[in-house]
Amino acid sequence: MGLKRGDRVGKGQFIRLLIIAGALFALIFLFSLSPTLSEWYMRRIYPVVAAILSFVSNIFPFSLYDLFLVLAVLLLIGLIVSAIIRKISFSRFLFSLIRFVTVMVAWFYFGWGIAYFREDFYTRSDIVEKRYDPEVLKDFTVRFIGKANLCYVDCRDMDRSEVRKEIESLYRSLCEPLRISYPNGKRNPKPMMFEPLYSKMGVSGYFGPFFNEIHVNNYSLNFTYPSTLAHEMAHQFGIALESEANLYAFVICAHSDNEKIRYSAYVSTLRYLLNDIYQFLPEEYESLRASIRPEIITDLQRNREHWLAARDESLSAMQDKVYDGYLKTNKISSGQANYSEVVGLLVSSYDILTERFR
């Protein structure tokens, strides 16, 4: 069977593609080496990119990110199948594959992913990182638990639309002390296209960088919803590290006048603090846990059982490995453990940020 017209790729086409791909990958590599350059991009260029992408995505009520990933996978499979059954030549397959990878990588990094290379929280906020000290950790935990106990409220009845408005308002009013640009596009939480599947993997929310979209799993319990939403919003503001997004979510929710949002800040962060106490101060764990209000312990246990009821062990393990690898690829050496590193950020910044927001 003869090749279709235009099936072969000319040498000039290949060379142009390789030059463009090489230049884009070299530029991304340059950003990865320079936090200062990446910070400039995220402060000057990214807000424009976010505005454009979120404007497009907000035209549609469904997730463009989810649809885009499905179409991208189908396109890649179709390309491979076409090459196997020889509907296209190897040169056309290679050309199309390089073009596909180049577009996906460039879109990801220049659309948002350069955030992984920017300056860290301490540099951006002029806060000095505190070295680990067992007494400091214990004292902070005692104070934190005391505040959490005071913040407890029953969240079984919650207006999520009002929560979204309140958190948006908080980001707008606190953007300067948080050192973020506002508005950085529009924030309109989208439903997950494959919510049951994500629930089986234990995913409570995610940010879709290709179209600047926020997703929050409606399976989540009410008292975790504000913190999860604020976390994903932090990603849209260009905060890539999970620990920093957790910190921003805590700060935003903790400064709300809405008692349910405030409680979400403390109860959602408390489990990370307890994990660190269990790991670093095991002899203090039981006494500190016993000082937590029984209602809060009940909420934490209820949340754990809620997600375990939906969890599929194989899917959850696969998702953990994939996301761990993804984070490590983007210069987060701790991988998924980065979520719990919010404790170090909190210990170093809690008092300073509280003072700034007065």
Buried (B, 14 or more C-beta within 10 A) or exposed (E): EEEEEEEBBEEEEBEEBEEBBEEBBEBBEEBBEBBEBBBBBBBEEBBEBBBEBBEEBBEEEEBBBBEBBEEBEEEBEEBEEBBEEEBBBEBBBBBBBBBBEBEBBBBBBBBBBBBBBBBBBEBBBEBEEBEEEEEEBBEBBBEBBEBBBEBBBEBEEBEBEEBBEBBBEBBEEBBEBBEBBBBBBBBBBBEBBBBEEBBBBBBBBBBBBBBBBBBBBEBBBBBBBBBBBBBBBBBBBBBBBBBBBBBBBBBBBBBBEBEBBBBBBBBBBBEBBBBBBBEBBEEBBEEBBEEBBEEBEEBBEEBEEBBEEBBBEEBBEEBBEEBBEEBBEBEBEBBBEBBBBBBBBBBBBBEBBEEBEE
